[in-house]
Amino acid sequence: MTAAPSSTTLQDDTYTTLRQWVTVGKFLPGERLKIRNVAQALGVGVMPVRAALLRLAAEGALTHSANKGVSVPSLSKAEFDDVLQNRLLLEGEAAERGTLRMDAAQRQRLRALVQTMDAALQTNDAKAYLDANEDFHVHLYKAAGSPLLMTLIETVWLKVGPLSNQLFDNNPNAGVLNDAHTDMLKALDQGDASGVRRAIERDLFVAGQFLRSRCNG
């Protein structure tokens, strides 16, 4: 007979799942998270969900108040600018380091993901694009070989994650979102680590300008 998972393990698993949901934009800015609804979606009880949500609120990924409960914060433009500047620093560094350590199989994985994103743009499949885009950046940054740098990047992603699913909402420039990834591959093939960094920074900046328009004043 398989032992039931401990409450600590269940709480940790619930936290990990909810953290990922926030990061990939499953919840929208300003959305109030009802504990029972979240618990039902996860198939767990309310206690581990409450603990996970409060933990995320303590990290600044969510907001918590006695009157309104737990909700997803809405960034101001100034807050978004601060997040973007830190993303440019952290992700640019990870991209440059990753270029120097990446082997042939890892490079091919990035090429395949860029092709997936191209196909998604052709069919206006926002979810497929965003999923492949996340895989692309995670794969590149993890190649840097710095768990600490990756942790810092993921922490910053928590701040902007709720905006990410709005990238295709009436975005007239959605068709060019993959261009920086294509340029990044060219730089990667040339062993140009600085070029890779510049391409990733441009990718973040281009997407960021549209997402910024969705922020509060």
N, C-alpha and C positions, 0 to 999 in steps of 0.2 A: 504494500500500500504506500502510495506517495504522500509524504507529509505535506500538510497545508503550509503555504508560505507564511512566514512570520509577519507580524504587523509592521516591523521595521522595513522588511523587504517590500511589502506592499506599498508603504508610504514612499519609499525611494523610487519604486517603479512608477507610481502615480505622478510623482514630482517630475521624473525624467520625461514622461510622456507629455505632461502639460507644458513643460518648458519647451519641448520641441514644437508643440502646437502654437505657442506664442511666437516662437522664432520664425515659423513658416507662414504666419499670418492667418491661422485658422480663426482667430478672434479679431474683430474689427476695432479700431480706435473708438473709445467711448462706450463700447459694449459692456453691459453689466453681466457678470458671470454668476448665474444662479447655481449654487452648490449641488442641489438635487439634479438639475439638468445635466451638469457636467459629470456627476457620478453615474447617471444613467448612460451617458454616451460612452463612458469608460468601462461600465459593467462592474463598478466597485461601490463600496459604501460611502457615505458622506464624510466619515471621519478622515480617511486618507486624502480625500479631495480638499477638505477644509485645511488640513495641515500643509498640503502642497501649495494651495493658493496663497496662504499666509506667508509661506517661505518665499514664493515668487514676489509677493508684495514687499517683503523685507529687502529683496534684491533690487527693487525699483522697477521690475518688469510689469507689475500690476500696482494698482492703488487700492487702499483699504481704508474705509471709514466706518464709524459706528452706525451712521445713518444710511449710507448707500451700499454697504457691503463691499464686495470686491469687483473692480471694473478695470477695463483696459484703458490706459492713459492715452490722451490725445496730445500729440506733440505740437508745440508752437514752432514757428519757423526758426526762431532763435535756437530752440532745443534741437531741432532737426539739423541745423547747420553745425552745431557742436558735435552731434553724433557722426555726421558725414565727415567732418575733419578728422575725427579719430579713426573712422573706417579707412580713409585714404592713407593715414599713417600706418596702421596695423596691417591692413590687407595688402598695401603696396609692398611692405617689408616682407610679408609672408610669400607673396608672389615671386619676388626677386630671389629670395632664399630657395624657394621650391624649384625654380628653374635650374639652379646649380646642382640640385640633388636628384633630379627626376631621371628615371631610366626610360628605355624605349617603350615598354609596356604601359607605363604611366602616361607617357605622351600620347600613345594611341588611344587610351581611355579618354583623354581630353578631346581629341579629334572626334571621337564617336559622339561625345556629348554635344559638341558644337553642331554636328550634323543633326542630332535630335532636336536641338533648339531651332535650327533652320526649318526643319520639317514642321515643327509646332507653329512657327510664325506663318508658314504657308497655309496652314489649316485653321489659323486663329485659335489654337488650343492653348489658352493661357496656363492651365494647370500643368500641361506637359512641359511647357517652356520653363515655368518657375521651378518645377521639380528637377529638370535637367540642369538649370542654372545653379540651383543649390548644390547639386552633386559636383558640378564643375568647380565651383569655388572651394568647396570642402576638399576635393581631391587635390587641387593645386596647393592649397595652404598647408594641408597635412604633409605634403612632400617636403616642406621646410624642415620637418623634424624637430619642431619645438612645441611640445604639449602646452607650455605656458602661453606662448603666443596664440595658439589655437583657442585656449580658454578665454583669453582676453577678447578675441574676435567674436566668439560665441556670446560673450557677455554684452558686447555692443549690439550684436544682432537682435538681442532681446528687445532693445529700445525701438528698433525700426521695423521689426517683424510684422506687427499688426498693419503696417502700411503696405507691405509687399504685395498683397493680393489685389491692391488697387492699381498696380502698374499698367494694367491693360484697360482700365476704365476710361473710355473716351480719350485715349492717348494717341494723338495724331502721328507721333514719332515711333510707335511701337515696332514698325517694320525695320528700324535700324538698330534695335537693341542688341542684336548679335554681332554687329560689325566690329566692335572692340574685341570680342572673343576671337574673331577670325584674324584680326591684326595681331593679337596676342600669340596665336599659333605660329604666325610667320616669324615673329621675334624669337619664339621658343626654338624653332627649327634652326635659326641662325645662332643660337646660343647667346642671344642678346638679353641678358637678365634685366638691364635697365629698360629696354624696350618693352619687355613683359610687364614690368612695373608700371610704366606709363600707360600701357593699354588697359590694365586693370583699373588704374586710377580714372581713366577716361570712361570706362564702363560704369563705374560707381557714380561719377559725376553726371553723366548723361541721364541715367535712371533717376538719380537723386533730384535733378531739376524738376522732373515731372512730379515725383513723390512730394517734393517740397510744396508744390502748389496745392496739395491736398491737406496741408497742415493748417492749424489755426494761425491767425495773424500775429 
